């Protein structure tokens, strides 16, 4: 860093380096005496320090050991909430309280690191998962000792385990895929309801006299068909109706084929298709973040600084020309 500043200093002082010439040397000297160049050096040093500090936060955020430790703390916090449901001694109660506050402080620190690692701070809150994590962490700081807020505080601490979704990319992609697939799944569910309704109406008409408890009306018939679709003792229902209608097995087998097989495969196909799209977007986003992180980790070279200084020298020459014109006037 000192070597770079030395070369920059030489590049800004033509009498020492001999690389550049100025038309109005007296004006340049007056600018140097007024500490304009010192202000430029200070801004350059401040900008480089900020980039270096942000690069450190990015390295911490991207560190695999740090991610594993955060996941471990999330799991431990969930286990701690479960441990509080058991009776414990006064000593253990105080230990759990201390661990609870330690976890809250750690989560607050982790959110702060992720915020400081963001290149543009306002973009941090454009991410839904960042907002979700921040709300969970802030609300979890509610004191659990207060009788009025104790229930809310405990519930929020239970929801800490949901932060696993925001920390683990695979879980995040899975949940996002399910949410984005809902519009397409809605049409599949609508078609499935139509099939359910038709079979429920047929079953209520044909089998009501056999077993009113299962086929008494269309609502009960829908519940019975749901039982058949989930294979919960469905053969008992079928054998009961086959005693009166020997070919009633066709009714059950065709219903199972449409619902349990055909529609299930359609749902799986839609979700898998959306997951592939989300995985592709995640890979592109990861490549973009890696490129940005690589650019931040690279410190400015001497050539980069000299190019920047040339631009500053042109500005200084313009100021010198303006100063000389004012002196002539």
C-alpha positions in Angstrom: 0.0 0.0 0.0 2.8 2.4 0.9 4.6 1.6 -2.4 1.4 2.4 -4.4 0.9 5.7 -2.6 4.6 6.5 -3.3 4.1 5.9 -7.0 0.9 7.9 -6.9 2.7 10.7 -5.2 5.4 10.7 -7.8 2.8 10.7 -10.6 1.2 13.8 -9.1 4.6 15.6 -8.7 6.1 16.2 -12.2 9.3 17.8 -10.7 10.1 14.4 -9.0 9.0 11.9 -11.6 9.5 13.7 -14.8 6.6 11.8 -16.4 4.2 14.7 -16.7 4.4 18.4 -17.5 2.1 21.2 -16.5 1.7 24.6 -18.3 1.2 26.6 -15.1 3.6 25.3 -12.4 2.8 28.1 -10.0 -0.9 27.3 -10.0 -0.1 23.6 -9.3 2.0 24.6 -6.3 -0.8 26.7 -4.9 -3.2 23.7 -5.3 -0.7 21.4 -3.5 -0.3 24.0 -0.7 -4.1 24.2 -0.3 -4.1 20.4 0.5 -6.3 19.5 -2.5 -4.0 16.6 -3.4 -4.1 15.5 0.3 -7.8 15.3 0.1 -7.6 13.2 -3.1 -5.2 10.8 -1.3 -7.5 10.6 1.7 -10.5 9.8 -0.5 -8.6 7.1 -2.4 -7.3 5.5 0.8 -10.9 5.7 2.3 -12.4 4.0 -0.7 -9.8 1.2 -0.8 -10.3 0.6 2.9 -14.0 0.3 2.5 -13.6 -2.1 -0.4 -11.2 -4.2 1.7 -13.5 -4.3 4.6 -16.5 -5.3 2.5 -14.4 -8.0 0.9 -13.7 -9.4 4.3 -17.4 -9.5 5.2 -18.1 -11.2 1.8 -15.5 -13.9 2.6 -17.0 -14.5 6.0 -20.5 -14.8 4.5 -19.4 -17.2 1.8 -17.2 -19.3 4.1 -18.5 -22.9 4.3 -17.5 -23.3 7.9 -19.4 -20.2 8.8 -22.5 -21.5 7.0 -22.2 -24.9 8.8 -21.9 -23.2 12.1 -25.0 -21.0 11.5 -26.9 -24.2 10.6 -25.7 -25.9 13.7 -26.8 -22.9 15.8 -30.3 -23.0 14.2 -30.7 -26.7 14.9 -29.4 -26.2 18.5 -31.9 -23.4 19.0 -34.7 -25.7 17.9 -33.6 -28.4 20.3 -33.3 -25.7 23.1 -37.0 -24.8 22.5 -37.9 -28.4 22.8 -35.9 -28.9 26.0 -37.8 -26.0 27.6 -41.0 -28.1 27.4 -39.6 -30.5 30.0 -39.4 -29.8 33.7 -35.9 -28.7 34.7 -34.1 -27.4 37.8 -33.5 -23.8 38.5 -29.8 -24.1 37.4 -30.7 -25.6 34.1 -33.4 -23.0 33.6 -30.8 -20.2 33.9 -28.5 -22.1 31.6 -31.1 -22.3 28.9 -31.9 -18.6 29.3 -28.2 -17.8 28.8 -28.0 -20.0 25.8 -31.2 -18.4 24.4 -29.8 -14.9 24.6 -26.4 -16.1 23.2 -28.3 -17.6 20.2 -30.2 -14.3 19.7 -27.0 -12.3 19.8 -25.3 -14.6 17.4 -28.2 -14.4 14.9 -28.1 -10.6 15.2 -24.4 -10.6 14.5 -24.9 -13.0 11.5 -27.6 -10.7 10.0 -25.3 -7.7 10.5 -22.4 -9.4 8.6 -24.7 -10.3 5.8 -26.0 -6.7 5.6 -22.5 -5.2 5.6 -21.4 -7.7 2.9 -24.0 -6.4 0.6 -22.5 -4.1 -2.1 -25.6 -1.9 -2.2 -27.2 -1.8 1.3 -30.7 -1.0 0.1 -30.6 -4.1 -2.1 -30.4 -6.2 1.1 -34.1 -5.7 1.8 -35.1 -6.4 -1.7 -34.5 -10.1 -1.0 -37.5 -11.8 0.7 -35.4 -14.2 2.7 -33.3 -11.3 4.1 -36.5 -9.6 5.3 -37.8 -12.9 6.7 -34.5 -13.6 8.6 -34.4 -10.0 9.9 -38.0 -10.1 11.3 -37.4 -13.5 12.9 -34.2 -12.2 14.6 -35.7 -8.9 15.7 -38.9 -10.4 17.1 -36.9 -13.2 18.9 -35.3 -10.4 21.0 -38.6 -10.0 22.8 -37.9 -10.9 26.5 -39.5 -14.3 27.3 -39.7 -13.5 31.0 -42.6 -11.1 30.4 -45.8 -13.1 31.1 -47.8 -11.2 28.4 -45.2 -11.7 25.7 -43.8 -15.1 26.8 -46.1 -17.1 24.5 -45.3 -15.0 21.5 -41.6 -15.1 22.3 -41.6 -18.9 22.6 -43.5 -19.2 19.3 -41.1 -17.0 17.5 -38.2 -19.0 18.8 -39.8 -22.1 17.4 -39.9 -20.4 14.0 -36.1 -19.9 14.1 -35.8 -23.3 12.6 -37.4 -21.9 9.4 -34.2 -20.0 8.9 -32.8 -23.3 7.7 -34.7 -22.6 4.5 -33.0 -19.2 3.9 -29.6 -20.6 4.8 -29.6 -23.8 2.8 -30.0 -23.0 -1.0 -31.5 -26.4 -1.8 -34.4 -26.0 0.6 -34.9 -22.4 -0.6 -35.1 -23.6 -4.2 -37.5 -26.4 -3.2 -39.9 -24.0 -1.4 -39.8 -21.4 -4.1 -40.5 -24.0 -6.7 -43.5 -25.2 -4.9 -44.9 -21.7 -4.6 -44.3 -20.9 -8.2 -45.9 -24.2 -9.3 -49.1 -23.4 -7.4 -50.8 -21.6 -10.4 -50.2 -24.6 -12.6 -51.1 -27.0 -9.8 -54.4 -25.1 -9.4 -55.7 -26.3 -12.7 -54.7 -29.9 -11.8 -56.5 -29.6 -8.5 -59.6 -28.3 -10.3 -59.6 -31.2 -12.7 -59.1 -33.6 -9.8 -62.0 -32.0 -7.9 -64.2 -32.5 -11.0 -63.3 -36.2 -11.1 -63.9 -36.5 -7.3 -67.3 -34.9 -7.6 -68.4 -37.1 -10.5 -67.3 -40.3 -8.7 -68.9 -39.1 -5.4 -72.2 -38.5 -7.2 -72.1 -42.0 -8.8 -71.1 -43.6 -5.5 -73.8 -41.9 -3.5 -76.4 -42.9 -6.1 -75.4 -46.6 -6.3 -74.0 -47.4 -2.9 -76.2 -45.4 -0.5 -78.4 -48.3 0.3 -75.4 -50.6 1.0 -73.7 -48.4 3.6 -75.2 -45.0 4.4 -72.3 -44.2 6.7 -69.9 -44.1 3.7 -72.2 -43.1 0.9 -75.1 -41.3 2.6 -74.6 -38.0 0.7 -72.1 -36.4 -1.7 -70.1 -34.8 1.1 -69.6 -38.2 2.9 -68.9 -39.8 -0.4 -66.1 -37.3 -1.1 -64.5 -38.3 2.2 -64.9 -42.0 1.4 -63.2 -41.5 -2.0 -60.4 -39.6 -0.3 -60.0 -42.6 1.9 -59.9 -44.8 -1.2 -57.3 -42.5 -2.9 -55.0 -42.7 0.2 -55.4 -46.5 0.3 -56.7 -46.5 3.8 -58.6 -49.9 4.0 -60.0 -49.2 0.6 -60.4 -52.9 -0.1 -62.9 -53.2 2.7 -65.0 -50.5 1.1 -64.7 -52.3 -2.3 -65.5 -55.8 -1.0 -68.6 -54.5 0.7 -70.1 -53.0 -2.5 -69.0 -56.0 -4.5 -71.3 -58.2 -2.5 -74.2 -56.3 -4.2 -72.5 -55.1 -7.4 -69.8 -57.6 -8.4 -68.4 -55.3 -11.1 -68.1 -52.4 -8.7 -64.3 -53.0 -8.6 -64.2 -51.1 -11.9 -65.5 -48.0 -10.1 -62.6 -48.1 -7.6 -59.8 -49.1 -9.9 -60.6 -46.4 -12.4 -60.9 -43.8 -9.7 -57.5 -44.9 -8.2 -55.9 -44.7 -11.7 -57.1 -41.2 -12.3 -56.3 -39.7 -8.9 -53.5 -41.7 -7.3 -51.5 -42.4 -10.5 -52.3 -40.0 -13.3 -52.9 -36.8 -11.3 -50.0 -37.5 -8.9 -47.6 -37.9 -11.8 -48.9 -34.6 -13.3 -48.2 -32.9 -10.0 -44.7 -34.3 -9.8 -44.0 -33.4 -13.4 -45.0 -29.8 -12.9 -43.0 -29.4 -9.7 -39.9 -31.0 -11.2 -40.2 -28.7 -14.3 -40.3 -25.6 -12.1 -37.5 -26.9 -9.9 -35.3 -27.2 -13.0 -36.0 -23.6 -14.0 -35.2 -22.5 -10.4 -31.9 -24.5 -10.4 -30.9 -22.8 -13.6 -31.6 -19.4 -12.2 -29.8 -20.2 -9.0 -26.7 -21.3 -11.0 -26.7 -18.0 -13.0 -27.1 -16.0 -9.8 -24.3 -17.9 -8.1 -22.0 -17.3 -11.1 -22.8 -13.6 -11.0 -22.1 -13.4 -7.2 -18.8 -15.2 -7.6 -17.8 -12.8 -10.3 -18.7 -9.8 -8.2 -16.9 -11.3 -5.2 -13.8 -11.9 -7.3 -13.8 -8.3 -8.5 -14.1 -7.1 -4.9 -11.3 -9.3 -3.6 -8.9 -8.0 -6.3 -7.1 -4.9 -4.9 -6.4 -2.1 -7.4 -3.1 -2.4 -9.1 -0.6 0.4 -9.7 -1.7 0.7 -13.3 -5.3 1.1 -12.3 -4.4 3.9 -9.9 -2.2 5.6 -12.4 -5.0 5.6 -15.0 -7.3 7.1 -12.3 -4.6 9.7 -11.4 -4.3 10.8 -15.1 -8.0 11.7 -15.0 -7.4 13.7 -11.8 -4.4 15.4 -13.4 -6.6 16.6 -16.3 -9.0 18.1 -13.7 -6.0 19.8 -12.0 -4.8 21.2 -15.3 -8.3 22.6 -16.0 -8.3 24.2 -12.5 -4.8 25.6 -13.2 -5.9 27.1 -16.5 -8.9 28.7 -14.8 -6.6 30.1 -12.1 -4.2 31.6 -14.6 -7.0 33.3 -16.5 -8.3 34.8 -13.3 -4.8 36.1 -12.4 -4.4 37.7 -15.9 -7.8 39.4 -15.5 
